[in-house]
């Protein structure tokens, strides 16, 4: 029998972290659907390779060292003088090591007590004085030399010397690409042009035919680069290599003409506009609209700006105009807080409009149009800098696919497009006062302008239409045709963990161990809730994944609290005491670089209130990067949960509990919205309440829970149910079914309550099936532990939670109404049920051993 043809290989490479780069992700998915074997390669934000998947697409993030850049910087100093002043101290890190070595020697030597006789004591003092003199001289010489080297020196007009980062990128990416032996390399942006050209040449020299495509996302000659060396180097590298590309692709006809003329290209670059995928718009995959995230009703006028906030983007004109647009709100879809954003918000505060500006998070690229669609107007207030003048930006396509009329400045390409099709209003970029009139006109004409967003406009501005030429280009250049299209790969595929190495674990079984806070570049504090020991588990996961991170775990502890591992235990009853509050300030400020706050609890005791909100100003001033971590009841909104789930746990909650938790959830949601901080949740259902968050899965010690005993071999399988609180699991709703099946001899039902966790572990390992809950729509720590033990778990799982795990979650979903039928089918199909147990262990190892959680957090830990 003839073996099936090998699918042609495509490497899509980009110098960023991939997440948030919609063009790169859509390129990879389009090729995978066309039948290509696709690998997406980006930059790791740790010192380790990070691997994951987007359906059939392998995702590799590689660490990029700075060795070549450091060597170039070292050579920039005067050769002879630099050798003398910085002998064996090539950079600040080397100086820090020298300092540590010196102080350690002083402490060790001066502590000697075995010196005998006056001559020896005199000798010791002389040695210490001499060594101290040498030390001071070397430190002063190093600092003097550093001051002599200009921060932004003029370019030497050799891009390898002016921007050596391009060489470091090639050194990191090149070996990975060449090991893959792709048939086509798709290089995104000028930062990847050197790597693509070099890797393709090396592969060809080795006898492997490889073609490469250069995708120019922007006109780099027109970018206002902040560094003069970079401003020379990137255009120079592009000029050197663009002619060697087998094809050039870009984002607009105007930019295609510029590239052809600037570089004397024989062919006009192929234009592939960066447009949304139309097929997934309206699919209902987005959890909340931008209006809902802002907390606004449908009657409130809402303008939205989506994307990077740079000085050239002109958002300051919008903010300055808000006082003259009474009642109009502005949503800024941005990824993080920056000094520029803080400056603009301070201006808004001064103008009295801060309460009408809402910071809302990015969503996945396939969700953008649906996310934005609840706004009234889309904004492109760009300044007229060269790079903004030559293409229709992605956000224009996203706004129009969301059926939002536009308010745009008079940058050339956007202005012409908007005026030709009457899709919005235009203002003069250097006269911000005209923005108010344009916005007012657009809001009044909204219905009319929306009517001009025709089917032809939407088709032209769709990725399906734009990417067709790119897929044809791959086939033409490579002379390879994928055997069969794989159209079942969804456009909205989610990134998920790569398959784990069999036997890999997050560490040794037992109590978690992490790198103690110390001399690492990143010093992370986690706490102070440490619910279920998750703070400690996160600490181990993060420090094992990234050697640059050391951690201190803090836990506010009461007499009834479990003794979960931590570095610091704070008496929760003394958080009101000033001396305890001062201790927390002294422990954090000056010691932490990052702080992961769980459950919205304050970091400084009750010094500034009973939530983290009061401490944020001091933490920002101390330059500590903060993120929020939510676990469940701190953010789960009872009323909304009752609306979403027929058998919500809040239907059985004791009197007063739901009302109390709702007040807390609404308060914490306001903190998350107003702070603009990165937000993470440990269970996927919480994304319904915090749609701006990222899922950082619960971490368990999968090795300690692993069980050898096969399931479903007993005549009466043991079914375990172990509620911590009956009302949270729906115990009273399912007990009649479980008891009846037990009495009939179908199952051996065991209800376990109030026993030590060590005994619980043994009972889980002994069981065949575990019934977790029928009330939340998600799964928690106990379900993960049962899955790690290879036990099929029964629980009510919502469709949204299934989608978050990309359909891989093996938990068998059941409600009180379907539990009898579900249990019956599991008992009848014992082989299939055992397979679910094996899949459960694999899922726990893939998502919950800490590696994926560490990768999710790595973007915050920069």
Buried (B, 14 or more C-beta within 10 A) or exposed (E): EEEEEEBBBBBBBBBBBBBBBBBBBBBBBBBBBBBBBBBBBBBBBBEBEBBBBBBBBBBBBBBBEEEBBBEBBBEBBEEEEBEEBBEEBBBEEBBEEBEEEBEEEBEEEEEEEEEEEEEEEEEBEEEBEEBEEEBEEBBEBBEEBBEEEEEEEEBBEEBBBBBBBBBBBBBBBBEBBBEBEBBBBBBBBBBBBBBBBBBBEBBEEEEEEBBBBBBBBBBBBBBEBEBEBBBBBBBBBBBBBBBBBBBBBBBBBBBBBBBBEBBEBEEBBBBBBBBBBBBBBEBEBBBBBBBBBBEBEEEBBBBBBBBEBBEBBBBBBBBBBBEBBEEBBBBBBBBBBBEBBEEBBEBBEEBEBBEBBBBBBBBBBBBBBBBBBBBBBBBBBBBBBBBBBBBBBBBBBBBBBBBBBBBBBBBBBBBBBBBEBEBBBBBBBEEBEBBBEBBBBBBEBBEEBBEBBEEEBBEBBBBBBBBEEBBEBBBEBBEBEBEEEBEEBBBBBBBBBBEBEEEEBBBEEEEBBBBEBEEBEBBBBBBBBBBBBBBBBBBBBBBBBBBBBBBBBBBBBEEEEEEBBBBBBBEBEBBEEEEBBEBBBEBBBEEBBBBBBBBBBBBBBBBBEBBBBBBBEBBBEBEBBBBBBBBBBBBBBBEBBBEBBEBBBBBBBEEEBBEEBBEBBBBBBEBBBBBBBBBBBBBBBBBBBBBBBBBBBBBBBBBBBBBEEEBBEEEBBBBBBBBEEBBBBBBEBBBEBBEEBBEEEBBBBBBBEEEEEEEBBEBBBBBBBBBBBBBBBBBBBBBBBBBBBBBBBBBBBBEBBBBBBBEBBBBBBBBBEBBBEBBEEBBEEBEEBBBBBBBBBBBBBBBBBBBBBBBBBBBBBE
